[in-house]
Amino acid sequence: MNVKYFNSYESMSYFAASKLIRRIREIKQPVLGLATGSTPLGLYQELVSQHNKGVVSFENVITFNLDEYVGLGDSHAKSYKTYMRQHLIDKVDFNPKSFHIPNGQAIDLEKECNRYESLLLEKGPIDVQVLGLGHNGHIGFNEPGTPFKTKTHVVELDITTREANSRYFSSVSEVPKRSITMGIKSILRSDEILLLVSGEGKASALDKLLSHEISKEFPASALHRHDAVTVLVDQSSL
Ligand code: F6R
């Protein structure tokens, strides 16, 4: 695990964007794994800005998002699908058919998880997977206790996760209780992983990760089992 420290959120985001752009230009049909939340917003802003300058095209890029809230989808302002459209997909030259995210409104959630996992296997492996770090060590929405062998599945969100994400909703009771998430196994299949760490209160999760102890009670520790992980730390925000 390679760890890089940055003096600002902007420099961390710029570095992450440059790395993705390099891969997009090297690979004929790049497959990116994407996260939502506050951490990657600067990265997406930078990708849009580089696209507007003519530096990068997303025409041939395929994307897979990590997760989606159960019950939210196309028409909901707080769905992760809407977030991705607002911050990246609708702002660049993506082929909409190449943007994949679990369908949180599927009637049969089990079937939806299997469909998403099969699509990942068919189109993958993911060339670069972007991750954020949850305060409790979650990656995707794999909460503490999730076995490392899990594939895409439905998860009951931790109350701490719902509280942390309530900043996007009018109250914590509005935050959905479940989500569909790529599993730890699905994430570890990626060729390369970029874990972005930024935001108040992430210092203890980062310390835990860097202690190198591997435990399913701290899902991000599974990343020690992958040999191409770079952790980008915005040390100004910790
Ligand atoms: C989001 C996701 C989560 C977030 C994590 C950190 O798609 O999978 O694991 O990356 O909760 O969220 P922020 O960046 O808001 O601190």
Boltz pocket constraint, residues with backbone or C-beta under 6 A from the ligand:
constraints:
  - pocket:
      binder: B
      contacts: [[A, 34], [A, 35], [A, 36], [A, 37], [A, 38], [A, 39], [A, 40], [A, 66], [A, 67], [A, 131], [A, 132], [A, 133], [A, 134], [A, 135], [A, 138], [A, 139], [A, 140], [A, 141], [A, 198], [A, 199]]
      max_distance: 6.0
